Amino acid sequence: MQEQVAIANAQKAKEDSIRKLQEQVAIAKQHAEQDKEELAGLQQRQEKLAKAGKAEEELTKSRKAYPTAAAEISKRKLETIRTVDITQDSLVFSLYDNGTVDGDTVSVLLNGQVIMPRVGLLVTATSKTIYLTPEMGDSISVVMYAENLGSIPPNTGLLVIHDGPKIYEIRFSGDLSKNSKIILIRKKKT
């Protein structure tokens, strides 16, 4: 009888130990999942900071390389030609000549800063990835500044904006007295 009681007690102790180990494993898994989520959040913040740093570096480089691009921007009228809703934090801008290649040259400004200086418009695209930072706000101004009129005035071109899977084709024109302006409205991802 005592032997059976001892066996039962040993069995109960073993079951208690297994239950405690299972609880500890469950708690460890829960902590590991929380750590994984925290790490993912940290990586996302780090990527956003890297994009912001890259955007600032590009702007600084452009300002130093082309200090005279869009030199008379304040003397020209701005004509808003389109408003586009965007959802991505990075966009690809592609510039083409709109029609006959006649030597048109444009500079592209983003919120007043030259991001694509003195681009000659051709049949083939000149493309650039643009990184949008929270500091730019939810309404972002894109100005197509005509650096010249080419051989057939006015300066005309096509801006293609890739916003993830969405593509926007925007025809623009400008001369030495007015520039085309596009407004990008940042929408929250759903």
C-alpha positions in Angstrom: 0.0 0.0 0.0 2.8 2.4 0.9 4.5 1.6 -2.3 1.4 2.5 -4.3 1.1 5.8 -2.4 4.7 6.5 -3.1 4.3 5.7 -6.8 1.1 7.9 -7.0 3.0 10.8 -5.2 5.9 10.4 -7.6 3.5 10.4 -10.6 1.8 13.5 -9.3 5.2 15.2 -8.8 6.2 14.3 -12.3 2.9 15.7 -13.8 3.4 18.9 -11.7 6.9 19.3 -13.1 5.7 18.7 -16.7 2.9 21.2 -16.2 5.3 23.8 -14.8 7.8 23.2 -17.7 4.9 23.6 -20.2 3.9 26.9 -18.6 7.5 28.1 -18.7 7.8 27.2 -22.4 4.5 29.0 -23.1 5.8 32.1 -21.3 9.1 31.9 -23.1 7.3 31.7 -26.5 5.2 34.7 -25.6 8.3 36.7 -24.7 10.0 35.6 -27.9 7.0 36.7 -30.0 6.9 40.1 -28.2 10.7 40.5 -28.8 10.2 39.6 -32.5 7.4 42.2 -32.9 9.6 44.8 -31.1 12.5 44.0 -33.3 10.3 44.4 -36.4 9.1 47.8 -35.2 12.7 48.9 -34.6 13.7 47.7 -38.1 10.8 49.7 -39.7 11.9 52.8 -37.8 15.5 52.3 -38.8 14.4 51.9 -42.5 12.3 55.2 -42.3 15.3 57.0 -40.8 17.6 55.7 -43.5 15.1 56.8 -46.3 14.9 60.3 -44.7 18.7 60.5 -44.5 19.0 59.4 -48.1 16.4 62.0 -49.2 18.3 64.8 -47.4 21.6 63.6 -48.8 20.2 63.7 -52.3 18.8 67.2 -51.9 22.1 68.5 -50.5 24.1 66.8 -53.3 21.7 68.4 -55.9 22.0 71.8 -54.3 25.8 71.7 -54.4 26.0 70.3 -58.0 23.5 72.6 -59.6 23.2 75.9 -57.6 21.7 77.7 -60.7 19.0 75.2 -61.6 15.6 76.8 -61.5 17.3 80.2 -60.8 14.3 82.4 -61.6 11.6 80.3 -59.9 10.3 83.3 -57.9 9.8 85.4 -61.1 7.4 82.9 -62.7 3.8 82.1 -62.3 2.8 78.6 -61.2 -0.1 76.9 -62.9 -1.4 73.9 -61.0 -2.2 71.3 -63.6 -3.1 68.2 -61.5 -3.6 66.9 -58.0 -2.6 63.3 -57.4 -3.4 61.1 -54.4 -0.4 59.0 -53.4 0.0 56.2 -50.8 3.7 55.2 -50.9 6.7 56.6 -49.1 8.8 56.4 -52.2 7.8 57.3 -55.8 9.6 56.9 -59.1 9.5 59.9 -61.4 10.2 59.3 -65.1 10.6 62.3 -67.5 10.1 62.1 -71.3 9.7 64.6 -74.1 6.1 65.0 -75.1 6.1 64.7 -78.8 9.1 65.9 -80.9 12.5 65.8 -79.2 13.5 69.5 -79.6 16.0 70.1 -76.8 13.6 70.9 -74.0 15.3 70.9 -70.6 13.5 71.0 -67.2 14.4 71.0 -63.5 12.0 69.3 -61.1 11.5 70.9 -57.7 9.9 69.1 -54.7 8.6 71.5 -52.1 10.8 74.2 -53.5 14.0 72.1 -53.6 15.6 71.0 -56.9 15.6 67.2 -57.0 16.2 66.6 -60.7 18.3 69.5 -62.1 18.5 70.4 -65.8 17.1 67.2 -67.3 17.2 67.0 -71.1 13.8 65.5 -72.2 14.2 62.6 -74.6 12.2 59.7 -76.1 13.8 57.4 -73.4 13.0 58.1 -69.7 15.2 59.9 -67.2 14.1 58.3 -63.9 14.7 59.0 -60.2 13.3 57.4 -57.1 12.0 60.1 -54.7 11.8 59.3 -51.0 9.0 61.2 -49.1 9.6 62.0 -45.4 7.0 62.9 -42.8 8.6 66.4 -42.6 7.4 67.1 -46.2 3.8 67.2 -45.0 0.7 65.6 -46.6 0.5 68.1 -49.5 3.7 68.0 -51.6 4.4 70.5 -54.4 6.1 69.3 -57.6 7.1 72.0 -60.0 8.3 71.4 -63.6 10.6 74.4 -64.3 11.4 75.1 -67.9 15.1 75.8 -68.2 14.7 76.6 -71.9 12.1 76.4 -74.7 13.9 74.0 -77.0 13.6 74.6 -80.7 9.8 74.4 -80.7 8.2 76.5 -77.9 6.8 76.0 -75.4 8.8 73.5 -73.2 6.6 70.3 -73.1 7.1 67.0 -71.4 5.5 63.9 -69.8 6.0 63.1 -66.2 5.2 59.5 -65.2 4.8 58.9 -61.5 4.9 55.3 -60.2 3.2 55.1 -56.8 3.5 51.4 -56.1 1.2 49.6 -58.5 -0.5 52.9 -59.6 0.9 54.9 -62.5 0.0 58.5 -63.3 0.9 60.1 -66.7 1.0 63.9 -66.5 1.6 66.1 -69.5 3.1 69.5 -68.7 4.2 72.6 -70.5 6.0 75.8 -69.4 7.8 78.8 -70.8 10.0 81.6 -69.4 7.0 83.2 -67.6 5.1 80.2 -66.1 5.8 76.7 -64.8 3.6 73.7 -64.3 2.8 72.5 -60.8 1.5 69.2 -59.5 0.2 68.6 -56.0 0.7 65.3 -54.4 -1.7 64.5 -51.6 -0.5 61.8 -49.2 -3.3 59.4 -48.3 -3.1 57.0 -45.4 -2.6 53.3 -46.4 -5.7 51.2 -45.6 
